[in-house]
Amino acid sequence: MKDTRSEPGRPSSGRRCRRNAGLGLLLAAALCLAGPRALHAQGTVAGRVVDASSLEPLAGAQVVIAGTDRGTLVGPDGRFTLGGLQAGQVTLQVSLVGYRSVERSVRVGTTDLTIRLQQEAVALEELVVTGTPGATRERELGNVIARLDATEVTETSSPADVQDLLGSRISGLRIRDTSGEVGTGGSTQIRGVSSLSLSSEPLVYIDGVRVDNDPLGTGAAFTGCGQGCGPSRINDLDPESIASIEVIKGPAAATLYGTEATNGVIQIITKKGEAGAASVRVHLKEGMTYLPSPAEVYQTNWGRDPVSGDLISQNLVQSEIAGGYGSPFSTGWDQGYGASVSGGSDQVRIYAAGDYNRDEGIVSYNWENRLNGRANLTYSPSSSFQARLGIGIVNSRVSTASAAQPLTTHMIWGLPVLANGPSRGFIANTPEQFANDVDGKEDTDRSTISLTLEHDPTGWLSQRLTLGTDMTNVRSKRVCRRDPSGGANPCFNIVGSVQVDRRRSTFQSLDYVLSGTADRLPGELTSKTSVGVQYYRKQFQSETAEGENLAVPSLETVSATPGDSRSASEEFVENRTLGMYAQERIGWRDKMFLTLGLRGDDNSAFGTQFDFVTYPKVSLSWILSDESFFDVGFVNTLKLRAAWGRAGQQPNAFDAIRTYRATSGPGGVPALTPENLGNPDLKPEVGQELEAGFDASVLDGRLALQFTYYDQTTKDAIVERPALPSEGFPGNQFVNVGKLASRGFEVGVNADVLRKDDVSWSLGVAASRNSSEVQDLGDVGSVILPYGFNDQRDIVGFPIGALFEPRVLSAEFDGSGNLVNAMCEGGAPLSRGTGQPVPCADANPIYRGHPLPTWEGSVNTSLRLFGRLELYALASFQSGATRVDGDVSASHLFFRNSKCINTACDPKLAAMDQLVQSGRTSYAIAGILDAGFAKLRTLSASYTLPERYAGLVGADRARVTVSARNLVTLWVAQDGTFGRKVTDPEIADSQPLSMFTQESWPHDTSLDLGIRLAY
């Protein structure tokens, strides 16, 4: 909307008309009839600068009249005005870091100009803040740092949470979804897994402040969540308040983060206020969540009539509907409402936002309410000083569908012989019992505060101090109500029970860095020297109380249970890190940069005999395309880069300490018993990485290429081994004897397939390959991983978490239906096998696969029509991993409700059954599957309404988006065994190396309608 009010101290346009009447009646009449708009247009050029892809206003872009020093900066709403121009044509030069500059010839008097800037294919001048002592240009970095424009993603596809925002968009970063249940999350892995026993989660920062990134968020309410878990802490954040995300992928780039950074770093950068008049943005979302074709997802169960012996079957979804009970599943309603305001002066700028979201799952008792708030204040009293204060709050409540062993269990393993009983064919409990007899709630209150002070007193010397804290309080409660009829509730409990869990985490961080620059050294060299100190403190506290035998159904507190049936526990863990670092970056002619760095750390979890660890780094960046001898016509930009560095991961808090646990001695007297031997020499694992690659743009920036090769080794890996008898102390001891290697490469391709004024089509591909190998375990030999029922081990020469089970090659039924000639693959125990058959009675467990995908990737495409309509699609895939599907295997060999096991349809399944019955393996053998799959993640259509329609609600801009998530599975490498299909190929266990999955909720499909308004 154009402001037509008169300027202070100047006559209004009407007064000017009356004064001009004395100069000439005709001129005055013409000007008065034309009105203020015509007067304003004379001598003026005005318009908007927007992103060519999203049409989002580009605040801060510079607009200059070519050949003059006349120019202006674009405001928060994307608008600019240049006045006092002579009539005729002028050439505008429009530029913004990260975008290709544009020249546009326009006639003076044009006030409705729209200039679209295309993002640079390789943005060498873009600033990066992660992994560097201060904001650093992309051209100076010798390692790859992935950057995601969160604003563009939220405008296009309305992601459900931060993991949905990140998922499938950054090569080498994997979000391992554990369940489709609303309110749950998953683990995050970057370049595979870099530890044999410690966490594989990357560090997470918000505006430079370390925050809690618990991937499981488990509490009392989620104690029966199958293979899933509670909310991931990273999903507490609101995607709408995030401006961008930067990802460090390995030790070569993470050296300055020290002892906890081997797994990489994710830096979340929130939106900040822009100088200018206040701009307001409003977004609304309505949608639905559902499970497509539930009768196909939850297949027909089979069995034998105990009287007649006839084969009987039942599809529980269909039978529930036919019986008048309705489908066990429902359609959930999703809602989201939020607004933000940004504005201020050059000295004080503010951004404030608030959002409310309610998401409902595929059963009525699964939902999440979340309220987010954020306020960011920037204070710049002078050009040499700036202070940034950020406050984020989260208040959420999750009602879980898995407060007991979930409904999915009772459906997958339903038995037709129970169809006429009280369970109606479910293995034990009916859907209404889950809805009425069990209640699981988790309440979260979280606040994150950051303060950054930047001081540049001389122009060559600068300092920065970042302080912050992240505090999370979680209360979980699970109630299994007493069944008035005397039957067992879904917790397999007749008398009722209550469990309450309170957890508190506090992260505190301090980061100070002092940097000095020299730009005119001999030999056209430049230098930037930085020294810094970092301090982290994290603290976890938890209290759990539980009781059984509720007196009456209406009482649902622990105190309502008898004292002798109650129990309680308390835990406290604290960890501190103090680190110091120095870095030197030398540049030559602004096209070649050498960086050297060193960090030293001390951590409270180190053994008493180990005090200090150092992590070096070196990197090189060369902008080859800036060299005078470089003359490859179709290559616009080419940057070569290489980096080598180390980072670490400290032991768990009590691994180095000799510990005891409380127990009851003779006569009930309190006593202590040994638990952990301790190791005073225990030190951190050290991750070492070499990475090299290039960034290039070709064909006038229409094609961007990125390639990175990495070779990573974890030395001094921590392994748990039994205590030596000579120690005279039972239990286990953690020792630094392991070595793990992983290597691979990452490829990114972004292409402007078609670039026209009215039509454009872009295509992006991201792919990565990773392989791992256990290279040393010292004197431990092998490590058995405690995952599910399958035999996963770490063994030298094999991938991490390798699976070993017998492999059935062939079998036959004789004329009487008896199993004969069951042959399995031969080989020594825990070997790769020989390929030659041996009788299954003599077979050993051999290598069957590993848990981490060898290949991962995604494809996205965007078609933009006539500057207003954008169609977007995102698909992802993985291959090369193995999974053990407990739903499939237990259906065949434990609950025995598959058609094949009841009809003896395949002798190979009968041979597996024989192996299980003989105790040579577990029922998991029938669920070993190739874990490859591909899914269509997102499909959306966005339309930017003409301004006249946006103006009907007083807005400057209105955008409508229809989006769908998890629409269809495009490909499954192995969809089950012996006729039993997998529920969802993406479901995974919460432990990143576990191959076993069972009972989890499938991922639902969601359809949303979103409206965005800008004022």
N, C-alpha and C positions, 0 to 999 in steps of 0.2 A: 504494500500500500504506500503510495507516495504522499509525503507530508507537504501540504499546500498552505500551511500556516505562514503568516508573514514573519520575517526575521525581526528580532528586537531592535528598536531604534529606527526602523525603516517603515515608510508608509505602506499600507496594504495595497494590493493590486487595484482595488476599486478606487482608492485615492489617486494612484498613478494615472488611472484612466481619466479622471476628471481634470487633472493638471495638464495632461497631454491635449485636452480639448482645445486649449489656446494655441497649440502648434499646428493643428490641422484637423478639421472635423472628420475627414475620411480616415486618416491614420488612427485617430482615437477610436472611432467606431469599430474599425477592424480589430484593434487590439482588445477592446472590451468584449467584442463578440467571441474572439478566440479564447478569452479567459486566461486565468493564471497558468494553466497547463502549457499553453503555447508560449507564454513569456518564459517559463522555466526551461522549455526545450531549446529556445534560442541560445546558441553559444554553449550548449551542454551535451555531453555524452554520458549516458548512464545505462546500467544493466546489471547482470548477475554473472558470477563465475561459479561453475559447478563441476563436479566430477563427471566425466563422460560416461562412466558406468552406472553409478548410482543416482546421478543428478543431485547429489548432496552438495549444499553450499560449501565452498572452499574459502573459509575465513583465513585472512592473512596473505592471500595472493596479492602480488604487486602488479598494478596496471600503470603503464608509462606511455606517454606520447612519444613515438619514435623521433629521435633527433633533438629532443628537448629534455629539460630536467623536470618537466611537469609530470606528476604522478600521484598515486594514492594507494592505500591498502584496502583490500576488500573487508567488509565488516562481517560480524558473526552470521548475518543472514545471507551472505554471499553477494551483497549489493555494493556497488561503487558509483560514484558520481564525479565527473571532471567538468568543472565550469570555467567560464571566461574564455571560451575558445572562439577563434575566428571561423566564420562560415566556410563550408567546403568539406573536403575529405581530410581525415587524419588516420594515421596508422597506430593502432594500439599494440603494445608489447605486453603480454601477460605471462607471468612466471610464478612458480611456487616449487619449493624443494620437493623432490619426489615425483614431479610431473614434467612433461615435455612443454617447453615454452611455445607460445602461440603468437602469431602476428595476425591482426585483423584490421582491414581497411574499412572504415565506417564514415558515414556522413554526419557532420556535426548537427545536432538536433535529435539524433536517435536516442531514445530513452528506454527502449524495451529490448536491449541487446542481451543475448545469452551466449556466453563463451564457455565451451566445454574443454576441459583439460584432460588429456590422456595420461595415465600413470606411466612413469618411466619404466622401461623394461628392466633396466639395471640402474637403480637409483643410488649412484655413488656418493651424492651429497647428503643423503638422508642420515639423520643422527640416530645412533644406537646408544642405549644407556646400560645394557646388561653385559656384565663381564668386563667392564672397563672402569677405570678410576673416575671418569667423567664422560659427558656426552661426546661421542666420537663419530666422525664421518665413516660411512660404510667403506669408502675407498681405503681407509687406513687399516682395516681389519684383515688379519691373515687367517682367520678362522670363519666358519660359516655361523651366522646367527639368524635363525628363521624369524620372520616377522609376519604377524597376522593382523590385518586391519579389521578389528572387531566391529567397528561402526558399519563398515560395508557389509559384513556378514549378517549382522542383526537387521539391517535394512532389507536384505535380500531374502533371508530364510527364517527369521525368528527362532533361533535356537532355544531349546528348552532350558539348558543350563550351560555352565562353562565347559564341561566335558563334551557336550554336544557341539559347542562352539569350536573346540579344538579338534575334535575327532575327524579323521580322514582328510585334514587340510594341511598338515605339515608332514613332510616325508621323514620317516624314521621315528616319529612319535606315535605311540599306540595307546589307545584307550581300551582297556580290557573290561568290557561290560560284564557284570556279574549276574544281572537279573533285569527283567523288564518291569519290575515292581516300581511304582511311583515312590520317590523318596530315596531310592538306593542309588549307588554310584558304582564306580569301578576303579581299578588300579591304573596307573599311568606308567608307561615304560618308554624310555628313549634309547634307541639303538640296542634293544634287547635287555638282558639282565647282566649286571656287572659284579654280582656277589654270589657266593655259594650259600651264604646263610643270613646275610643282613638284608635290609629293605632295598627294594629296587626303585623306590619313589624319588623323583627329582625334588629339589628344593623349590619352594614357591615363595615369591616376593610380591608384595603389593606396594607400588611406588617406593621401592627401595627398602621395605621393611619385611623382615622374615615373618612368615605366618604359618599356622598349623595346616598341615596337608595330610592328615590322617586319611588314608584311602578307604578305610573300612567303616569307621564311625560306629562300631558295634556297641550295642547297649542291651539292656534287659529286654526292651521291646522287640529286638531282632534276634533273640536267642534261638529261634526256630526257623530262621529264614533260609532253610535249605542250603544251597551253595552260594547264596547271595549274602548281603550284609546291609548295614545301615547307610545313612547318607555320607557321601564323601565330603570332606570339609571344603574342598575346592568349589563344590557346587553350592555352598552358602552364598557365594557372590552373585551379583546380578549382572548378566551380560550387557544390559542396556547402559550401565555406567562405565563400561570398559572402552577405552579408546583403541588400545592395541595390546598385543601380547608378543613378547620376544622370548625365544627359546634357545638356550645353550644346550648343545647335544652331547657333550662329553668333556673329559678332563682337559683336552687341549685348549678349550675356551673357558673352562670353569676354574682355572688355577686360583684366581683371586678370591674365590669363595671357600677354598681351603678344605678342611677335614670332612665336610659333609656333602661335597659337590660332585662326587664321582658319577652319580646318576644323572647329572645335568641340572639345569636351572630354568624355571619358568618365571618370567617377570611380567606381572600384570600392571599395566599402566592405565590409570583411570582418567576420565575426561576432566579437563580443566576449563576454567572460565576464559572467555575471550573479551578483549577490550571492545567497548561499543555499547550501543543501546541493548537493553535486556532482550534476549531472544528466548522464547518459551517453546518447548516441544512436548507434545502429548502423544502417547501411544496406547492403543486399546487392542485387546485380543480376545476373541471368542472362538471356541473350537470344541472338538470332541475326540475322545480316545476310545478305541475299540480293538477287539481281537478278531481279525478276519477269519471266517470259516472255522469256528472253534470245534465243530464236529470232525474236521479233518486234522486239526492240530492235536486234539485228544482222540486218539483212534479207538476203534472197536476192540474191546477186551474179549478174550476167549477162555473157555474152560469146558469141563466135562460134568454132565449131570451126575451127581453122586449115586442116584438110584438107577437110572437107565443107562448111564455111560454115554449118552448122546452128546455130541458137540453142541455147545450153546455159546451165544455171544451177546454182547450188549455194548452199545455206544451210549455212554452216560449223558452226553449233551442231548442227544435225541430222546433218550428215555425220560429225562427230567422234564423236557418240554411236553412230551406226549402224556406224561403223568400229571400234568397240571401244575408242576412246581416251578416252571419257567427255566430259562437257561441259567446255568451256574454263573454266567458272566453278564456284565452290564456295560452300557456305554457311559463312559465318564465325560464330565463337562469340564473344559479348561477355560479359565478366565485370567486375564492380566490387564492391569490398569496402571499407568505411570505417567509422570510428568517431570520435566527438568527445566531449570532456568539457568541461563548463562549470560554474563555481561559484566560491566564495570568500566573503570577508567584504566589509563596506563599504569597507575599506581596500585589500584586495588581491583582484583578480578575475582569473581565467585562463580562456582558451579554448584548447584544443589539439585538433588533428584530424590524421588521417592517412588517405590513400586510395590504393588500388591499382586500376588499371583496365587491362584488356587488351581491345582491340578488333581484330577481324579483318575483312578486306575480302572482296571477291567472288572473289579469287584467293588461293591459299595463301601466296604470298610477299608479301602486303600486310598488315601488322599494326602495332599500336602498343602498347607497354607503357609505362605512366606511373605514377610514384609521386609523390604530393604530400604535403607536410607543412606545417602552419601552427601557430604558437603566438602568441597575443596575451595580453599581460600588462598589466593596468591597476592602477596604484598611486595611491591617494588618501589620503595621510596626514592631510589636513585638508580642510576645505570650500573652501579657497582654492587648492589645488594638486593637479594631477593629471598623471601621466606614463603614456603608453601606448607600449609597445614591441611591435612586430610583426615576426615572422620567417616568411617563406614560402620553401619549397624545392621544386624540381621536378627529377626525374630521369626522363628518358624515352629510349626507343629506338624509332625508326620503321624498318620495313622497307618500302621503297617498291616499288610495282608499276611504276614508271616510271623505273627507273635507265637505261633505254635508250628509244629510240622505242617506245612501249608496244604491248602486244598489241592494244589497240583499233584502232590503225592498221592492223595486218595483217589484222584481220577486216573492217573497213569497206571496205578496198580490195582484198579478196581477189579472185583471178581464177580462174574455173572451169577455164580451160585448164591450170592448174597442179594440178588436183585429183589427178592420178595421179602427180605428181612428189613429191620429198622434202618439199616444203612443204605438201602435201595441200590446196592451194587457198589457203592464206594467202599474202599478198603476198611474204613472204620466209621468216619463221621460225615455227615451231610453238609451241604453248603450253608444251611441256616444255622447249624451249630457253630461254624466258624464265625458267622456274622454276629451271633448272639452270645455265645459262651466265652469268647476270647476277646480281649481288648489290649492292643499294644499301641502305646503313644510315646513319641520322643519329642521333647521340647528343647529348642536351642536358642540361646541368647548369646550373641557374639558382637564384639566391638573391636575395631581396628583403628588405631590412631597413628598418624605419621607426621613428622615435622622435619622439613629439610631447609637448612639455611645455607645459602650460597653467597660468597663474598669474593669480589674481584677488585681488590684495592688499587692495583697498579696497571692492569691490562695484560701483564705477563705472569702475574702470580694470582692464583685463585685457591679457595678452600671451600670445602663442603662438609657439612655435618648433617647426618640423618639419624634421627631418633624415632623409635616407634615401639608399640606394643600391640599384641593381638591376644585377646582374652575370649575364651569360649567356655560357656557353661551349658552342659547337656544333662537333662533329666529324662531317663527312660523308665517306663513302667509297663510291666506285663501282668495282666490279671486273667487267670483261668477260673471262671466262675464255677461255683458248686452247682452241679446239675440237680435240680429239684427231683427229677425222676429217679435219681440214683445211678444213672449211666455215666460212663466215662466221657469227659470233655475232650476236645481235640488235643489237649496236652497229655492225653492218656492218664488222666487224673480224675478220680471220683470226688474227692473231698475239696477240691479247689486249691489254688495257690496264688501267691503274689510275689513278684520280684521287682525291686526298685534299684536303680543304678544312677548315681550322680558322678559326673566326670567334669573336671576342670582342667583346662590347659592354658598356660600363660607363656607367651613368647615375648622376649624383650631383646631389642637389638640396638646397637650403636655402631655407626660407620663414619669415620672421619678420614678425609683425604686432602692432602696439600699438593698442588701441582704448579709447576713453573714451566713456562714456554720460552723458547728462543727461536725467532723466525729468520734471523739474518746471520747465520753461522757461515764460516768459510766453506766454499765448495757448494754453495746453494743448498746447504743442509738446514734442516729445522729440528728442533728437539722439544720433547715434552717429558719432564721428569715428575713422577708422582710417588708419594709415600703415604701410607695409610695404616689405620688400625681399626679392627673390627672386634666387637664383643657380642656374643649371643648367649642368652640364657633361656632354657626352656624347662618348664615344670609341668608335671602331670600329677593329678590327684584323682582318686576314685574311691567311692564307698558303695558297697553293695549290701542290700539286706533282702532276705527272702524268708517266706514262711509258707507252711502247708496246713490244710485242714481248716478252711474258713468256717466260722461258726454258722453263719447264715448267708444265703446268696447275696443279700444287699450290702454286706460289709466287705470292703475291698482294700483294706490296708494291712500291712504286715502285723500291726498290733492287734488285728482281729484274729490272729492265729495263736494257738497255744505256745507258751514259751519254749517248751521242749522240742517244737518243730521249727523253730526259727534259727537262722544262721546269718552271720554278717562277716564282711571282710573289708579291708582298707589297704590302699596302695599309695605310695608316694615315690616319684622318680624325678630327679633333677639332673640336668646336664648343662655344662658351661664350656664355652670355647672362647679363647683369646687368640687373635691372630694379627700379625703385622705383615705388611707387604711393601714392595718397592717395584716400580716399573719405569722403564725408559723406552720411549718411542722416538726413533730417528727417521726423519723423512728427507727425501731427495727430490727436488723439483716437483713436489706435490704429486709424484707418480710412483714412487717406491718407498716402502715403509718397513722398517725393521723394529720389532718390539721384543724386549727382554723383560722378564719379570721373575720375582721370587717371593714366595709367601712362607711364613713360619707359623706353626700352630701349637698350642697346648690345649688339651681337652681333659675334662674331669673323669672321663671313662678310660683313659690310658692306664696301663699298669703302673704301679708305684716305681718300678725300675726303668720306666720309659717316660721321658719328660717332654720331648720336643720333636716335631717333624717338619721338614721343609718340602715345598713344592715349587719347582722351577717351571718356566715356560719360555718359548721363543716362537715368533711367527714372522712371516714375510708376506707382504702384499705388493704386487706390481701391476700397475695399470698399463698393460702392454700396448693398448690402443692409443695411448698418449705419446708413444715414441714416434719420432720423426721418420724412422725407417719402416714403421708399420703401415703397410699399404695393401690392405685386403678390402676391396671395395664394398663387399656386402656385409662386412663386420663393422658395426658402429661402436661397440664397446667390448673390450676383453680385459678381464681382471684375472690374474693368476694369484693363487694364495696357497700357503702351506703353514701348518702350525704343529708344534709338539709341546706337550705339557703334562703335568701331573696334578691330580687332586685326590682326595681321600674320603674315607668313611670310617668314623670311629666305631669301636665296639658298642654293644648295648650296655646300658648303664651299670649293670652288676656283673658283667662277664669276667672282669678282671679280679673280682673280689671273692674271697672265700665266704660262702653263705650257708646259713642253716635255716631250717624251717621248724615251726612249732609243731609239737605233737603231744600225745598223751602217753606218759610213762606208766610204769606199774602202779596199780591202784588209782589210776586217773590223775596222777601227779603231773603237772606241766613239765615238758622236757623239750630239748632241741635234738634234731637229727641232721646229719650232714646233707647238703643239697648240691652245692657247686664247689669244686676244688679251688677255683680261682687261679689266676696266673699273673704274677707281678710283672712279667715281661710282655704282657699283651700290648700290642700296638695297633694303629689303624691299618685297614686295608689301603693300598695305594693303587690308584688307577692311573695308568700311563697310556697316552694316546698320540698317535701321529695321524694327522688328516691333511689332505691336499685336494685341490680342485680348482675350478674356474667358474666365473660368471660372465656371460656373454649376451649381447643383444645384436641381432643381425636383421638384414632386410628392412632398414629404416625403422628399427625398433619393433617390427611386427612379430618377431620371434625372440623370446628370452630363454636362455639355457642356463642351467645350474647343475654342476656335477661335483660330488664330494666322495672321496675314498677315505676310509678310516681303518686303522688297525689299533685295537685297544687291548691292553693286558692288565689284569688285576693281580698284583703281587701281594704276598703276605695275607692272602685270603683267610678269613677266620673259619675254622672247622671245629666241630665238637667231637671229641674223642673220649672213650672210656678212660677213667683214671687208672694209672698203673697200680697194680697191687702193692708194689713196694712203697707207694706213697702212704699207705695205711689210711686212705680216705676214700670212701665209696663215691659213686656218682660220676660226673663227667667234667671235662676241662676244655676250655676254649683256647685254641692254639693257632698261631699264624704259620700254617704250613701249606696252604693251597695256592694254586695259580690257575687263572681262568683267562682264556683268550677269546676275543670276538673280533670279527672283521666284516666289512661289507662296503656298500656304496649307496649313495642316494642321488636320484636324478629328478630334476624339475624342469618341465617344459610348459611355457605359456605362449600361446600364439593368437594373434589377431588374424583370424582366418579371413574375415571380411571387415573392411573399415570404410564405411560410407557415412555421409551426413545423416541419412535417415535409417540406415540399417548397418548394424555391426554384429559380428559373431566372433566370440573368443572361445578358446579351448585350452584347458589346463590338464596336465598329467603330472602326478607325483608318484614315484616308486622308490622302493628301497629293498636292499637285500642284506641279510644278516646271517652269519653262522657263528656258532660258539663251540669251544672245545675245552674240556677240563684237562689241564696239562700237568698238574702235580697235586697230590694230596698228602705228601710227606709219608709218614708211617701209618696213616689211617687206613689206607687200602681202598675202601669205598664207603660212601655215606648214603644210608637209606633215608629217603625223604618220606615224611609221615603224611602222605596225601592219599585219601580214599582207600580203596581196596587193592589197587594195582601196585606193582613193584617198580617204583621209580628210584633211581640211584644216580649219584655222581661217581663216575668211574673214569680214571685217566684214559684219554684217547677217544672218549665219547662226548657228544653234546651235553650241556648241563641239563640235569633232570631227565636223563634218558630212561625210557620204559623197557622193561625186560619181562616178557611173557612167552610161553610156548606158542608156536604158530602151527595151526592145523593146515595141512596141505591137501589132504584127500581122505575120504572114508566111504564105506559102502554099507548097504543093508543086504543081508542074505534073504533067502526066500521066506524065512519065518519072521523077518523084520528085525533081526538081531544085528547089532553093529559089528562090522568086521573090517579088517584092513584099515584101521585108523592110523594114518601116517602124518607125522609132524616133521618140521624142518630140523635137521641135525645140527650139532655144534656143541662146543664146550659151554658150560654154564656162564652166563653173562658175556657172551661173545656176539659177534655179528652174524653167526650162523654160517652154515656151509652151503645151503641151497639144496642139499641132498636129503631125501626122506629117510626117516627112521620111525619105528613104531612109537606111537604117542606115549606108551608106557615107559619108554626110555628117553623121552625128549626132555631137554633142559630149557629153562627160560633164556631166550635170546633177544637181541636188540629189536624193538618194534617201532621206535620213533622217539620224537622229542617234543617238548611243549611249545616252543617258540616258532612262530612263522618264519620261514626262510624268505618269502617274498610278501610284501605288503604294498598297497598303493591305492590311488584314487584317480578318478577322472571327473572333471567338472566342465560344464559348458554354459555359456550365457549368450542369449540372442536378444538384441535390443532393437526395437522397431519404432521409428518415427519419434525418437527422443522421449517417449513416455512409457512404452510397454517393454518389460524385461522378463524373459523366460529363463529359468535357471534350473540346472539339474546337477546332482552330485551322487556318484556311485563309488563304492570302495570294495576292495577284495583283499584276501590273504590266502596263502598257500604254503605248503611245506611243513606244516605242523601236524601233530597227531593228538587226538582227544580220546578220552575214555568216557563214553556216554552211559552213565549208570541207569538212566531211564530205560534205554534199549536193553542193556545187558540184564538188568534185574527182571524185566518183563519176561525175558526168555528163561532165565536159569534160577531165579529166586522166587518171584511170585508166580511164575509159570502161567501167565495169562496171555501169551502171544499165540497166534494161530499155528505158527510153525512148530513150536514145542509141543502143542497139543495134538498135532496131526503127524508128527515125525516127518516133516516135509523135506528135511535136508540132513543127510548123514554127518556133514561137517559140524552142524549144531549139536547133534547127538554126541559127537566126539568131544566137543567142548564140554558138554554136560558131564561126560564121563570123567574128564580131567578134573572138573570141579568136585564131583562126588568122591573122587579118590584123594582129594586134598592137595593135589599138585598145583592148583591155582585157585583163583577166586572167580566169582560169577562175572567180574569185570571183563573177562576175556572175550565175551560176546559183544562188547560195546567198543572195541578198539576201531577207531574210524580215522580216515583222512579228514583233517579239520579245515580244509579249504572251502571257502564260500565267497560269494559276491552279493552285495545288496545295493539296491537303489535307496540311498539315504534320504535325499531331499529332492523335492520337485516343487517349484514355486513359480508364481506369476505375479508381477508387481506392475501397477499402473499409476503414474503420476498424473493427477487430474489437472486440467487447465486451471489457470489462476482464478478465472471468474467463478469456478465452482468452489475452489478453496475459500474464496472471499465470502461465500454464503455463510460460512461459520466464522468469519473474521480472520481466517488463516492466510498466510502467504503461500503455503505449500501444503498439499495433501497427497498422500500416497496410500494406495490400497494394495494389500498383499494377501494372496491365497497360497498357503503352503501345506505340503504333506510330508510327513517323516516316516521312514521305515515302511515304505509302500510295498515292496516286493523283494523276495529273495531271487536273484537272477540265476544263481548257479550254486550247487552244492557238490563238492567233490565225492562224498560218499554219504548218501542220505539214509543211514541206518543199516541194519543187517537182517537178513532172513525175513524180509517183509515188514519189520518193525521200523518205523520212521523216527527220526529225531524230532523233538518238539520245536527246537530252534537251534540252528547250527552256530549261533553266536553266543549262546549262554556259556559262561565260563565260571570256574571256581574263583573265589576271592583271593586265593594265593596265586601270585603270578606264575609260579612254576608248576602248579598242580594241573594235571591233565584230566583229572576226574571231575565230572559234573553230574549233578543229580537233583531233581525235584524243583529246580528254580522256575520262576515265572517267565514265560516267553515275552519277547519284546512286542509291544503293542504298536498299532498304527494310529497316527494322529493327523487330523485335518484342522487347520486354523485359518481364521479370517482376521487380518490385522489392519488397523488404520493408524496412520501417523500424520500428525498435524504440526506444522511449524508456524509460529507467530512472531 
